């Protein structure tokens, strides 16, 4: 789900018979819930608006800051395959990885 650029993971609790979600990409814990999709969407909107208001009052940036650096632990074999694929495409591992990640997140 998404609202105002904030994305959330949604799950269903069979015990409580409710959908619930949690925003990601924020430093705080922001959750919402609803018994129907309509209620869930309304609850997410309300939670995001409340969170934005709290951040504004506190002078806090609502979105999590990322450095742009990513450390991955890979097997030596996979590392070698990535290096070969990057070289074959005429790119550095960093450039190649960036392109692969961009394609992956765009779906």
N, C-alpha and C positions, 0 to 999 in steps of 0.2 A: 504494500500500500504506500501511497505517497500523498503528501499534502504540503504545499508551499515549499517544495524541494526537500522536505524531510521524508525519509523512507523508514519503513517499519517492517519488522517480521511479525507475522500473525500466526497464531496457533489456536487450536481448539482444546478446551478442557472438558472432557467427557464427564468428569466428576461434578463440575459446576455447571455444565451445559451452557458454556459461554465461550465466545471468541475473545482472545486477548492479544494485545500487541505491545511491542516495545520499540521505541525509536532507536535507530543506530546512527552513528556519526555525531553523537553528542557526548559531552563529558558527564552528564547527569543521567539518572534513571528516570525515563519518562514512559509511563505505561498507559494503557486505555483498554476498555473492554465493552462488549455488547452482546446481547443475545441474538441479534440479527445483523446482517451486513449493514443495513441502514443505521442501526444503533452503533455499530462498530465505527463506521465512517464519521458519524456525528461525534462520538467520543474521541476519536483521533483528532478531529478538527479542534475540539474544545481543549484537549490536552496540549496541542501545539500552540494554540493561541495563549493559553495560560503560561506555558513555558516561555514563550517569547516575551510576555509581559514581565515575568519574573526576571528574565535576563536583562531586559531593558532597565528595570528599576535598580538592578544590582550593577549595571554598567559592565555586564559580562557578555562575551561573544557566545552566541547560542550554538554555533557549530564547533565541533572538535577540530583542533589544529593538527595537521599532519606535516611532517618534515619533508616528505618527498623521498625519503630514503627507506628502502625495504631490504631487510636481511632475510635471505632464504636459506634453509638447510636442505641440501639435495644429496642424492647419492653421487659418487664420483662418475658413475656411468651416465646418469642423466645430465650432469654438468657438461660432460664431454659431448653428448648429443646436442645440447643447446648451443655449445660453442660451434659445433659443425654446422648446425642450421643457420646460425647468425652469420658465419663466414660465407656460407653458400649464398646467402641473400645480400652479401656485400655490406653488412651492418655489424656494429659492435654488439656484444651480448646485451648491453644496456638498451641500445636502440631497438634491437630485435624484441627484447622482453617487453619494452614499452608498447610496441605495436601489438604484440600478442595479447597483453593485458587489456589494451583499449578495445580490441576485437571481442574479447571475452566478456567485458562488462556491457558492451552494446548489445550482446545477445546474438 
